[in-house]
């Protein structure tokens, strides 16, 4: 396939592997921060081809996986109300909350609809004015502009029966939290190319300097990932710690300014809970004062106020997806992996999502 095959060329991959092996003189722990990169690594067997002293850690780069169970519980509580329609991306439906999923909720009669674009939720609100339409707005900076566009559209068209349950998170805050955790060592990062296409990479400079680690902006094809690893290892071997762009065909330092302007118009930085990690200051986006009218938490405050999250218990407390999300263990090190926890009956979000690390291991590495 044109523009893809050249990034999967077997001879070029072998050469890149040999180059990395020739420059790596000691063990290095490198974390990719994106679930799409994790799946590419596993799908193409890069984790087996790389030299033994290059250890790849899988970070919390799956937006579905880091959405907290409590937020899913809120979505379920709202969806179970009469005359409401909850609009969500399809991969969110099977993610467990503390007791059930949105798919369970749909089976009980709730009107939960899969959408492919956030603006579809606004169109539904316009066509069904007698119902309350809620957009489940989740994800990293890649989905945030689309969700912001839908919310702005609702404001411009004065769609009063539309609201958004927002759970947007940001990548730099995740890197900051992981590097601030002294439980284990991360020597370098492969930053997500699609996030940086939107946001640029200037926001990573202070992290590279603060923690003395290289951060390399990386794409998603095998040669993209290997180029990112090579640049990261070269920096580590020479004692450098800068931000480097290995995805220049799409990413610029400043990113997509109109998209960033839209995010600034609709959202503000806020504290956010990450599944498996906990609350991280200023790691999420919430609706700012100008758009607070469309806040589903505010609109359904009575319903959510009656939601006793303290009484909720996880489906299986032995699930270690939180440790997987932080890169502390590999998916197959969880005792439930491939046994009680499988894609057909997932216990953790990392097995549910198409970008989850556990799903990647099960699909490409399970024996």
Secondary structure as UniProt FT lines:
FT   TURN            2..4
FT   HELIX           5..7
FT   HELIX           10..23
FT   STRAND          28..32
FT   HELIX           35..43
FT   TURN            44..45
FT   HELIX           46..49
FT   TURN            52..53
FT   STRAND          54..58
FT   HELIX           63..66
FT   HELIX           69..79
FT   TURN            82..83
FT   STRAND          84..88
FT   HELIX           90..92
FT   TURN            93..94
FT   HELIX           102..107
FT   TURN            108..109
FT   STRAND          112..114
FT   HELIX           119..127
FT   TURN            129..130
FT   STRAND          132..139
FT   HELIX           141..156
FT   TURN            157..158
FT   TURN            160..161
FT   STRAND          162..169
FT   HELIX           171..179
FT   TURN            182..183
FT   STRAND          188..192
FT   HELIX           193..199
FT   HELIX           202..204
FT   HELIX           205..211
FT   STRAND          214..218
FT   HELIX           222..238
FT   STRAND          243..245
FT   TURN            248..250
FT   HELIX           257..266
FT   STRAND          267..274
FT   TURN            275..277
FT   STRAND          278..287
FT   HELIX           289..294
FT   HELIX           296..299
FT   HELIX           301..305
FT   HELIX           309..311
FT   TURN            317..318
FT   HELIX           321..325
FT   TURN            326..327
FT   HELIX           331..333
FT   TURN            335..336
FT   TURN            338..340
FT   STRAND          341..342
FT   TURN            343..344
FT   HELIX           349..352
FT   TURN            354..355
FT   HELIX           357..364
//
